[in-house]
Amino acid sequence: MCVCVCVCVCVCVFSEAVVRSGFQSLQLVTADFLPAIPHSCLSTCVDMSGQYGLQTVDINISLTSIGLLVSGWGKGEGLECH
């Protein structure tokens, strides 16, 4: 089971507090534990970042998520190719 699956529900709920909490969890996982995430779960993390970018509940979260996709995921920071 992927680490980021737990925050998947947060994007579908229209509560700003829940969206914010879920996104903070995603940020923590990707910022602090990215090297430990199994490669099979990385696509889930990228997908979740994209979903947070599409949500309209909190524009700051949307912009931050897009920034994660452009800067962090785009460069592959913390990822080692095997």
N, C-alpha and C positions, 0 to 999 in steps of 0.2 A: 504494500500500500504506500502510495506516495505521501510525502510529508505535507505537501501543499493542498491536499484534498480537503482538509478541514476548513480552509478559508473560502472554498468554492461557493458555499451557501451564501456568504456575505454579499456577494455582488447582486444576487437575485432579490435580496430583501431591501426595501426602500427606507430603511431607518439609517439616518446619517451616523448615529453612534455605532451601529453594527458594522456598517461599511468601513468606518474609520478604524475600528478595532480589528477587523479582518485584514485590512490593508497593512496595519502596523505589524500584524503577525507575519504577513508575507514578507514585509521589509526585513524583519528580524531574521527570518529563516534564510532569505537570500543574501543578506549582508554578513551574517555571522556563521552560517552553516553551509554555505554554497559548496565548498569542497567536499562536504560529507554527504551531500544529496546524491543518491544513486542516479546514474546516467539515465535510467529508464524513467525517472521522475522529472528530469529537467524540462521536458516539453510541457509538462503540467504547470510548472512554475512560470514558464514563458507565456503559456496560454492564460494563466491567472493574471499576470501583469497586463496582458492585453485586455482582458475583461474589465479590470479595474480602470484601464484607460478609456473604455467605452461607457462606463457608468456615468450617470448624470446627477447623482445625489450630491456629490462633493467635487467641485471643479478642481480644487487643489490636489486631491487624490488622483484625479484623472491626469492632470499635467505631470505630477510626480511619477506616476506609473509609466507614462509615455517616455519620460526622461530615463527611467530605468531601462526600458527597452532599447532606447537609442544609445545610451552611454554604457551601461553595465553589460546587458545581454549581448549587445552588438559586438563588443570587444571580446566577449568570452572570459571576462575577469574571473579568476578563481577556478577556471576549468582547465583540466589537463587532458590533452588528447592522448588516447592510448591506441 
